[in-house]
Amino acid sequence: MTNKIITSLKNPLVKQLRKLHRSKHRRQQNLLLLEGNNTIITALTLDYPLTLLCCTIEWQNRHQQLWGIINDRLPRVELVSPEVLSTMATTVNPDGVVAVANRQISQASGYVINHLGLVGERLQDPGNLGTIIRTAVATGVEQLWLSRDSVDFDHPKVLRASAGEWFRLSMNVRDNLVETIQEQKNNQVQIIATIPDATKTYWELDLTRPSLILLGNESAGLSPELMALADEKVTIPLDNKVESLNVAIATALILYESKRQNS
C-alpha cells in the first residue's frame, strides 16, 4: 500500500471499479465488486480471494485490527477520499470501503439434493435474491439454481442484501431449469411449488424428505413448464384480502418450516 490518498475521480482505478457496476464488465473481467463491512469481513473470514481493497482514512481509523489483517493478506490496498469511494460504490451512503474479488462459480453439475435446494426462475429484484440467499444459509439450503434471465447473482446489491452470507451458498446459473429439476426428480427429490388456489398448506408438506422448492418471478410467478414438474403444490394462507407475499418472505416461511420439521 502507498501512503498517497487517491482523490481524483479521473484515476484509472476509479474507472475500473465503476465498470464493475455493470454485469457485462463483471463477467468479462471475472470479478466481483464487494461493498460494506459485513460482506468484506465475511469474505476475509472464509478466505475468499480478494485482490483489491479501497477505503477512506476514516474507515481505516475505525477498523485498525481489521486493517492489519487486510494489509497482510491483500496484494493491493488503497486509501481514497470519501468522494472517490462514493463514486466507486453503488450505494448512496457507502460504509467507506469497497473491495474487488475473483469471481468463483460453482458448476453444481450432477449434484443431487440431500436435504434442501432452491430454484429461482426469472427473479428480478436484487434485494429479494440477497434476502433469499441469507435465509437459505440460515436454514441449511445446499444449492441454489437460477435461470439465466434472473438478476445477476453477483449483483452488488445481491451481495449486500445477503449480509455477507452470499459466500456460504453454492449457486449456479442454468439455461435450462427444466433439465435441472428433472434431474432432481429422477433422484427421488420432491419438487415443491406454491400456488394461491392449492388445497394443501405448506406446513402439511413432509419436508424431512429431500426437497427442491421452486421460486417464481415476483409478478408472474412460475412458468407453466416448471409448474408442471411440481410433485407438491401448496398454498400460504392469507387473510384480509392480501393477494400475495413477497417472494423472499414466502420462501422464508417454507424454509423455516423445513427447519422446524428437521430439528
TAPEMO-V141947 format. One record per residue. N is the residue number from 1. RES is the residue in three letters. BURIAL is b if it has 16 or more other ideal C-beta (glycine too) atoms within 10 Angstrom, else e. Layout:
n=N res=RES burial=BURIAL
n=N res=RES burial=BURIAL
This chain:
n=1 res=MET burial=e
n=2 res=THR burial=e
n=3 res=ASN burial=e
n=4 res=LYS burial=e
n=5 res=ILE burial=e
n=6 res=ILE burial=b
n=7 res=THR burial=e
n=8 res=SER burial=e
n=9 res=LEU burial=e
n=10 res=LYS burial=e
n=11 res=ASN burial=b
n=12 res=PRO burial=e
n=13 res=LEU burial=b
n=14 res=VAL burial=b
n=15 res=LYS burial=e
n=16 res=GLN burial=e
n=17 res=LEU burial=b
n=18 res=ARG burial=b
n=19 res=LYS burial=e
n=20 res=LEU burial=b
n=21 res=HIS burial=e
n=22 res=ARG burial=e
n=23 res=SER burial=e
n=24 res=LYS burial=e
n=25 res=HIS burial=e
n=26 res=ARG burial=b
n=27 res=ARG burial=e
n=28 res=GLN burial=e
n=29 res=GLN burial=e
n=30 res=ASN burial=e
n=31 res=LEU burial=b
n=32 res=LEU burial=b
n=33 res=LEU burial=b
n=34 res=LEU burial=b
n=35 res=GLU burial=b
n=36 res=GLY burial=b
n=37 res=ASN burial=e
n=38 res=ASN burial=b
n=39 res=THR burial=b
n=40 res=ILE burial=b
n=41 res=ILE burial=e
n=42 res=THR burial=b
n=43 res=ALA burial=b
n=44 res=LEU burial=b
n=45 res=THR burial=e
n=46 res=LEU burial=e
n=47 res=ASP burial=e
n=48 res=TYR burial=b
n=49 res=PRO burial=e
n=50 res=LEU burial=b
n=51 res=THR burial=e
n=52 res=LEU burial=b
n=53 res=LEU burial=b
n=54 res=CYS burial=b
n=55 res=CYS burial=b
n=56 res=THR burial=b
n=57 res=ILE burial=e
n=58 res=GLU burial=e
n=59 res=TRP burial=b
n=60 res=GLN burial=b
n=61 res=ASN burial=e
n=62 res=ARG burial=e
n=63 res=HIS burial=b
n=64 res=GLN burial=e
n=65 res=GLN burial=e
n=66 res=LEU burial=b
n=67 res=TRP burial=b
n=68 res=GLY burial=e
n=69 res=ILE burial=e
n=70 res=ILE burial=b
n=71 res=ASN burial=e
n=72 res=ASP burial=e
n=73 res=ARG burial=e
n=74 res=LEU burial=b
n=75 res=PRO burial=e
n=76 res=ARG burial=e
n=77 res=VAL burial=b
n=78 res=GLU burial=b
n=79 res=LEU burial=b
n=80 res=VAL burial=b
n=81 res=SER burial=e
n=82 res=PRO burial=e
n=83 res=GLU burial=e
n=84 res=VAL burial=b
n=85 res=LEU burial=b
n=86 res=SER burial=b
n=87 res=THR burial=b
n=88 res=MET burial=b
n=89 res=ALA burial=b
n=90 res=THR burial=b
n=91 res=THR burial=e
n=92 res=VAL burial=e
n=93 res=ASN burial=e
n=94 res=PRO burial=b
n=95 res=ASP burial=b
n=96 res=GLY burial=b
n=97 res=VAL burial=b
n=98 res=VAL burial=b
n=99 res=ALA burial=b
n=100 res=VAL burial=b
n=101 res=ALA burial=b
n=102 res=ASN burial=e
n=103 res=ARG burial=e
n=104 res=GLN burial=e
n=105 res=ILE burial=e
n=106 res=SER burial=e
n=107 res=GLN burial=e
n=108 res=ALA burial=b
n=109 res=SER burial=e
n=110 res=GLY burial=e
n=111 res=TYR burial=b
n=112 res=VAL burial=e
n=113 res=ILE burial=b
n=114 res=ASN burial=e
n=115 res=HIS burial=b
n=116 res=LEU burial=b
n=117 res=GLY burial=b
n=118 res=LEU burial=b
n=119 res=VAL burial=b
n=120 res=GLY burial=b
n=121 res=GLU burial=b
n=122 res=ARG burial=b
n=123 res=LEU burial=b
n=124 res=GLN burial=e
n=125 res=ASP burial=b
n=126 res=PRO burial=b
n=127 res=GLY burial=b
n=128 res=ASN burial=b
n=129 res=LEU burial=b
n=130 res=GLY burial=b
n=131 res=THR burial=b
n=132 res=ILE burial=b
n=133 res=ILE burial=b
n=134 res=ARG burial=b
n=135 res=THR burial=b
n=136 res=ALA burial=b
n=137 res=VAL burial=b
n=138 res=ALA burial=e
n=139 res=THR burial=b
n=140 res=GLY burial=e
n=141 res=VAL burial=b
n=142 res=GLU burial=b
n=143 res=GLN burial=b
n=144 res=LEU burial=b
n=145 res=TRP burial=b
n=146 res=LEU burial=b
n=147 res=SER burial=b
n=148 res=ARG burial=e
n=149 res=ASP burial=e
n=150 res=SER burial=b
n=151 res=VAL burial=b
n=152 res=ASP burial=b
n=153 res=PHE burial=b
n=154 res=ASP burial=b
n=155 res=HIS burial=b
n=156 res=PRO burial=b
n=157 res=LYS burial=b
n=158 res=VAL burial=b
n=159 res=LEU burial=b
n=160 res=ARG burial=b
n=161 res=ALA burial=b
n=162 res=SER burial=b
n=163 res=ALA burial=b
n=164 res=GLY burial=b
n=165 res=GLU burial=b
n=166 res=TRP burial=b
n=167 res=PHE burial=b
n=168 res=ARG burial=b
n=169 res=LEU burial=b
n=170 res=SER burial=e
n=171 res=MET burial=b
n=172 res=ASN burial=b
n=173 res=VAL burial=b
n=174 res=ARG burial=b
n=175 res=ASP burial=e
n=176 res=ASN burial=e
n=177 res=LEU burial=b
n=178 res=VAL burial=e
n=179 res=GLU burial=e
n=180 res=THR burial=b
n=181 res=ILE burial=b
n=182 res=GLN burial=e
n=183 res=GLU burial=b
n=184 res=GLN burial=b
n=185 res=LYS burial=e
n=186 res=ASN burial=e
n=187 res=ASN burial=e
n=188 res=GLN burial=e
n=189 res=VAL burial=b
n=190 res=GLN burial=b
n=191 res=ILE burial=b
n=192 res=ILE burial=b
n=193 res=ALA burial=b
n=194 res=THR burial=b
n=195 res=ILE burial=e
n=196 res=PRO burial=e
n=197 res=ASP burial=e
n=198 res=ALA burial=e
n=199 res=THR burial=e
n=200 res=LYS burial=e
n=201 res=THR burial=e
n=202 res=TYR burial=b
n=203 res=TRP burial=e
n=204 res=GLU burial=e
n=205 res=LEU burial=b
n=206 res=ASP burial=e
n=207 res=LEU burial=b
n=208 res=THR burial=e
n=209 res=ARG burial=b
n=210 res=PRO burial=b
n=211 res=SER burial=b
n=212 res=LEU burial=b
n=213 res=ILE burial=b
n=214 res=LEU burial=b
n=215 res=LEU burial=b
n=216 res=GLY burial=b
n=217 res=ASN burial=b
n=218 res=GLU burial=e
n=219 res=SER burial=e
n=220 res=ALA burial=e
n=221 res=GLY burial=b
n=222 res=LEU burial=b
n=223 res=SER burial=b
n=224 res=PRO burial=e
n=225 res=GLU burial=e
n=226 res=LEU burial=b
n=227 res=MET burial=b
n=228 res=ALA burial=e
n=229 res=LEU burial=b
n=230 res=ALA burial=b
n=231 res=ASP burial=e
n=232 res=GLU burial=b
n=233 res=LYS burial=b
n=234 res=VAL burial=b
n=235 res=THR burial=e
n=236 res=ILE burial=b
n=237 res=PRO burial=e
n=238 res=LEU burial=e
n=239 res=ASP burial=e
n=240 res=ASN burial=e
n=241 res=LYS burial=e
n=242 res=VAL burial=e
n=243 res=GLU burial=e
n=244 res=SER burial=e
n=245 res=LEU burial=e
n=246 res=ASN burial=e
n=247 res=VAL burial=b
n=248 res=ALA burial=b
n=249 res=ILE burial=e
n=250 res=ALA burial=b
n=251 res=THR burial=b
n=252 res=ALA burial=b
n=253 res=LEU burial=e
n=254 res=ILE burial=b
n=255 res=LEU burial=b
n=256 res=TYR burial=e
n=257 res=GLU burial=b
n=258 res=SER burial=b
n=259 res=LYS burial=e
n=260 res=ARG burial=e
n=261 res=GLN burial=e
n=262 res=ASN burial=e
n=263 res=SER burial=e
